[in-house]
Amino acid sequence: QVQLVESGGGLVQAGGSLRLSCAASGRTFSNYIMGWFRQAPGKEREFVASISRTGTITYYADSVKGRFTIYRDNAKNTVYLQMNSLDPEDTAVYYCAASGVVGTTSSIPSRYAYWGQGTQVTVSS
């Protein structure tokens, strides 16, 4: 089992920045691909970003590319999502997730076995 706890969400004005953190415990953190997903009210959960086990490969949704950065610190068992130039369209509950599948990154929710409880991000216009 892997336990994931997100933090860092909140209310920010459009154009602002937030950094989300996701602390992992349980099994060896560096064995897992990590991802961030989000879900806005009335919408399906969507992929945001993913990072390989070593942190050398990242993959982003087109909607956040150039604005968001995913990175990880395996010594601290933590993955981060730095979000800049936030837009009201980024308002959602953000979830981190861990995947043990073969590969480097993944945008497919079903490949992630472990999920955090989510943290709310609200961007005001």
Backbone as CSV, one residue per row, in Angstrom:
resi,resn,N_x,N_y,N_z,CA_x,CA_y,CA_z,C_x,C_y,C_z
1,GLN,0.815,-1.192,0.000,0.000,0.000,0.000,0.860,1.257,0.000
2,VAL,0.378,2.266,-0.684,1.008,3.578,-0.683,-0.044,4.583,-0.233
3,GLN,0.301,5.377,0.747,-0.587,6.432,1.203,-0.084,7.763,0.657
4,LEU,-1.015,8.545,0.132,-0.677,9.827,-0.477,-1.490,10.934,0.170
5,VAL,-0.818,12.015,0.531,-1.489,13.146,1.164,-1.075,14.428,0.444
6,GLU,-2.062,15.078,-0.178,-1.800,16.332,-0.890,-1.947,17.514,0.058
7,SER,-1.248,18.586,-0.282,-1.377,19.842,0.446,-0.998,20.975,-0.492
8,GLY,-1.308,22.193,-0.060,-0.894,23.366,-0.817,-1.981,24.027,-1.638
9,GLY,-3.161,23.444,-1.651,-4.253,24.073,-2.381,-4.735,25.333,-1.688
10,GLY,-5.602,26.064,-2.381,-6.143,27.280,-1.791,-6.783,28.163,-2.833
11,LEU,-7.014,29.396,-2.428,-7.629,30.399,-3.293,-6.557,31.356,-3.786
12,VAL,-6.530,31.591,-5.086,-5.530,32.479,-5.669,-6.186,33.265,-6.797
13,GLN,-5.691,34.439,-7.040,-6.216,35.245,-8.136,-5.627,34.779,-9.474
14,ALA,-6.349,35.048,-10.520,-5.865,34.708,-11.857,-4.495,35.344,-12.092
15,GLY,-3.615,34.558,-12.678,-2.248,35.013,-12.900,-1.291,34.646,-11.783
16,GLY,-1.846,34.184,-10.676,-1.017,33.832,-9.534,-0.437,32.434,-9.618
17,SER,0.219,32.044,-8.532,0.906,30.758,-8.489,0.559,30.011,-7.214
18,LEU,0.648,28.700,-7.307,0.528,27.809,-6.152,1.469,26.637,-6.365
19,ARG,1.927,26.060,-5.274,2.690,24.832,-5.355,1.985,23.765,-4.529
20,LEU,1.617,22.705,-5.200,1.020,21.560,-4.512,2.104,20.562,-4.147
21,SER,1.907,19.917,-3.019,2.807,18.856,-2.573,2.005,17.594,-2.346
22,CYS,2.664,16.475,-2.538,2.038,15.183,-2.274,3.073,14.315,-1.570
23,ALA,2.828,14.046,-0.294,3.736,13.240,0.506,3.292,11.786,0.486
24,ALA,4.227,10.899,0.201,3.927,9.476,0.117,4.522,8.726,1.287
25,SER,3.834,7.681,1.682,4.349,6.782,2.716,3.923,5.366,2.375
26,GLY,4.594,4.424,2.984,4.285,3.025,2.694,5.426,2.380,1.954
27,ARG,5.188,2.017,0.725,6.212,1.348,-0.064,7.230,2.341,-0.637
28,THR,8.263,1.822,-1.270,9.357,2.643,-1.775,8.871,3.615,-2.836
29,PHE,8.956,4.893,-2.529,8.420,5.950,-3.385,9.028,5.916,-4.774
30,SER,10.321,5.692,-4.860,10.998,5.741,-6.159,10.617,4.582,-7.080
31,ASN,9.829,3.651,-6.617,9.353,2.554,-7.469,8.143,2.944,-8.301
32,TYR,7.627,4.153,-8.077,6.364,4.524,-8.687,6.461,5.717,-9.620
33,ILE,5.786,5.597,-10.751,5.460,6.756,-11.554,4.450,7.575,-10.761
34,MET,4.593,8.891,-10.784,3.663,9.754,-10.072,2.932,10.651,-11.061
35,GLY,1.689,10.936,-10.715,0.892,11.786,-11.591,0.025,12.742,-10.803
36,TRP,-0.357,13.796,-11.469,-1.347,14.740,-10.936,-2.544,14.747,-11.877
37,PHE,-3.716,14.703,-11.303,-4.971,14.782,-12.034,-5.836,15.842,-11.364
38,ARG,-6.877,16.260,-12.065,-7.791,17.229,-11.463,-9.218,16.941,-11.918
39,GLN,-10.143,17.392,-11.093,-11.552,17.222,-11.417,-12.318,18.470,-11.024
40,ALA,-12.909,19.097,-12.011,-13.731,20.274,-11.788,-15.186,19.841,-11.603
41,PRO,-15.997,20.670,-10.955,-17.406,20.306,-10.736,-18.106,19.984,-12.047
42,GLY,-18.777,18.844,-12.069,-19.537,18.459,-13.251,-18.715,17.914,-14.392
43,LYS,-17.417,17.760,-14.173,-16.546,17.268,-15.232,-15.851,15.990,-14.802
44,GLU,-15.339,15.273,-15.785,-14.596,14.067,-15.482,-13.194,14.411,-14.998
45,ARG,-12.599,13.461,-14.286,-11.225,13.638,-13.854,-10.318,13.684,-15.073
46,GLU,-9.386,14.626,-15.097,-8.506,14.761,-16.248,-7.040,14.773,-15.824
47,PHE,-6.220,14.300,-16.724,-4.790,14.243,-16.498,-4.191,15.645,-16.527
48,VAL,-3.213,15.861,-15.648,-2.501,17.133,-15.611,-1.023,16.931,-15.962
49,ALA,-0.346,16.056,-15.210,1.090,15.862,-15.421,1.514,14.532,-14.818
50,SER,2.622,14.007,-15.346,3.168,12.765,-14.835,4.687,12.852,-14.848
51,ILE,5.327,12.087,-13.958,6.779,12.119,-13.858,7.295,10.704,-13.644
52,SER,8.429,10.412,-14.273,9.017,9.084,-14.181,9.600,8.821,-12.802
53,ARG,9.992,7.588,-12.589,10.483,7.183,-11.271,11.715,7.968,-10.832
54,THR,12.586,8.267,-11.767,13.807,9.007,-11.425,13.625,10.512,-11.512
55,GLY,12.518,10.947,-12.078,12.259,12.372,-12.230,12.825,12.984,-13.488
56,THR,13.409,12.174,-14.346,14.070,12.713,-15.536,13.131,12.899,-16.715
57,ILE,11.978,12.263,-16.670,11.014,12.369,-17.771,9.689,12.877,-17.225
58,THR,9.151,13.887,-17.890,7.866,14.446,-17.502,6.943,14.518,-18.709
59,TYR,5.670,14.583,-18.424,4.653,14.620,-19.470,3.500,15.465,-18.981
60,TYR,3.014,16.377,-19.846,1.991,17.320,-19.437,0.797,17.303,-20.378
61,ALA,-0.357,17.618,-19.802,-1.513,17.900,-20.639,-1.256,19.203,-21.387
62,ASP,-1.784,19.289,-22.585,-1.577,20.496,-23.388,-2.082,21.746,-22.680
63,SER,-3.127,21.595,-21.895,-3.754,22.745,-21.237,-2.865,23.383,-20.179
64,VAL,-1.873,22.645,-19.694,-1.018,23.192,-18.629,0.442,23.323,-19.054
65,LYS,0.768,22.835,-20.229,2.148,22.844,-20.689,2.671,24.272,-20.737
66,GLY,3.863,24.475,-20.168,4.448,25.806,-20.121,4.057,26.614,-18.904
67,ARG,3.028,26.169,-18.182,2.588,26.884,-16.980,2.835,26.063,-15.717
68,PHE,2.682,24.764,-15.816,2.839,23.873,-14.665,4.133,23.082,-14.790
69,THR,4.726,22.778,-13.646,5.928,21.947,-13.609,5.769,20.881,-12.540
70,ILE,5.971,19.641,-12.933,5.953,18.537,-11.975,7.388,18.141,-11.681
71,TYR,7.685,17.891,-10.421,9.003,17.400,-10.044,8.870,16.605,-8.762
72,ARG,9.916,15.844,-8.465,9.846,14.974,-7.291,11.170,14.988,-6.554
73,ASP,11.071,14.701,-5.275,12.242,14.545,-4.427,12.126,13.171,-3.796
74,ASN,12.840,12.208,-4.336,12.708,10.838,-3.828,13.264,10.681,-2.416
75,ALA,14.176,11.546,-2.040,14.707,11.488,-0.671,13.656,11.916,0.351
76,LYS,12.722,12.749,-0.101,11.663,13.239,0.786,10.331,12.555,0.517
77,ASN,10.321,11.592,-0.420,9.088,10.878,-0.756,7.960,11.843,-1.121
78,THR,8.281,12.840,-1.891,7.312,13.883,-2.205,7.356,14.240,-3.693
79,VAL,6.179,14.460,-4.242,6.061,14.973,-5.599,5.365,16.321,-5.524
80,TYR,5.765,17.218,-6.401,5.259,18.581,-6.372,4.625,18.940,-7.713
81,LEU,3.750,19.932,-7.655,3.207,20.516,-8.878,3.255,22.030,-8.703
82,GLN,4.185,22.651,-9.395,4.278,24.109,-9.388,3.356,24.650,-10.469
83,MET,2.427,25.495,-10.072,1.433,26.013,-10.996,1.574,27.524,-11.100
84,ASN,1.889,27.990,-12.271,2.047,29.418,-12.526,1.007,29.892,-13.530
85,SER,0.836,31.199,-13.593,-0.111,31.801,-14.538,-1.476,31.121,-14.454
86,LEU,-1.958,30.973,-13.261,-3.215,30.259,-13.058,-4.390,30.999,-13.665
87,ASP,-5.312,30.228,-14.147,-6.508,30.724,-14.824,-7.737,30.151,-14.117
88,PRO,-8.862,30.872,-14.129,-10.074,30.302,-13.517,-10.416,28.906,-14.038
89,GLU,-10.036,28.596,-15.250,-10.281,27.260,-15.802,-9.480,26.178,-15.076
90,ASP,-8.481,26.574,-14.299,-7.688,25.607,-13.530,-8.361,25.233,-12.213
91,THR,-9.468,25.870,-11.883,-10.176,25.562,-10.651,-10.654,24.120,-10.660
92,ALA,-10.273,23.379,-9.630,-10.605,21.960,-9.547,-10.062,21.395,-8.236
93,VAL,-10.462,20.177,-7.958,-9.790,19.395,-6.917,-8.630,18.668,-7.598
94,TYR,-7.456,18.812,-7.031,-6.257,18.207,-7.599,-5.877,16.975,-6.788
95,TYR,-5.594,15.889,-7.506,-5.250,14.627,-6.889,-3.862,14.183,-7.343
96,CYS,-3.083,13.652,-6.439,-1.867,12.969,-6.860,-2.138,11.467,-6.842
97,ALA,-1.363,10.749,-7.646,-1.573,9.320,-7.784,-0.245,8.626,-8.062
98,ALA,-0.183,7.356,-7.691,1.032,6.559,-7.862,0.736,5.336,-8.720
99,SER,1.628,5.072,-9.656,1.446,3.951,-10.573,2.675,3.057,-10.579
100,GLY,2.422,1.740,-10.539,3.517,0.783,-10.584,3.677,0.130,-11.944
101,VAL,2.996,0.652,-12.964,3.064,0.011,-14.277,4.421,0.191,-14.913
102,VAL,4.714,-0.649,-15.892,5.946,-0.539,-16.666,5.871,0.720,-17.529
103,GLY,6.982,1.417,-17.652,6.987,2.619,-18.473,7.599,3.777,-17.727
104,THR,7.489,4.956,-18.333,8.107,6.140,-17.718,7.085,7.101,-17.148
105,THR,6.021,7.379,-17.900,4.961,8.260,-17.441,3.637,7.704,-17.948
106,SER,2.542,8.208,-17.424,1.235,7.767,-17.890,0.192,8.834,-17.650
107,SER,-0.707,9.005,-18.609,-1.817,9.947,-18.479,-3.140,9.225,-18.222
108,ILE,-3.108,7.913,-18.054,-4.321,7.108,-17.944,-4.636,6.816,-16.489
109,PRO,-5.763,7.322,-15.985,-6.087,7.145,-14.570,-6.111,5.681,-14.111
110,SER,-6.564,4.793,-14.952,-6.701,3.397,-14.538,-5.363,2.722,-14.297
111,ARG,-4.290,3.336,-14.734,-2.962,2.780,-14.491,-2.400,3.190,-13.131
112,TYR,-3.123,4.020,-12.432,-2.678,4.471,-11.121,-3.463,3.717,-10.043
113,ALA,-2.738,3.023,-9.198,-3.386,2.182,-8.183,-3.682,2.932,-6.896
114,TYR,-2.943,3.985,-6.649,-3.073,4.699,-5.371,-3.358,6.179,-5.631
115,TRP,-4.276,6.710,-4.822,-4.729,8.083,-4.986,-4.776,8.789,-3.638
116,GLY,-4.482,10.086,-3.670,-4.671,10.892,-2.483,-6.115,11.340,-2.359
117,GLN,-6.388,12.107,-1.324,-7.755,12.548,-1.051,-8.124,13.817,-1.818
118,GLY,-7.136,14.485,-2.367,-7.385,15.678,-3.155,-7.218,16.956,-2.369
119,THR,-6.887,18.022,-3.082,-6.780,19.347,-2.485,-7.430,20.346,-3.442
120,GLN,-8.217,21.258,-2.885,-8.976,22.189,-3.712,-8.108,23.360,-4.144
121,VAL,-8.177,23.663,-5.422,-7.544,24.862,-5.983,-8.647,25.706,-6.607
122,THR,-8.740,26.930,-6.160,-9.739,27.845,-6.692,-9.041,29.094,-7.209
123,VAL,-9.284,29.406,-8.473,-8.672,30.570,-9.091,-9.770,31.587,-9.398
124,SER,-9.661,32.750,-8.802,-10.673,33.784,-8.992,-10.264,34.715,-10.127
125,SER,-11.268,35.233,-10.802,-10.992,36.123,-11.945,-10.923,37.577,-11.504
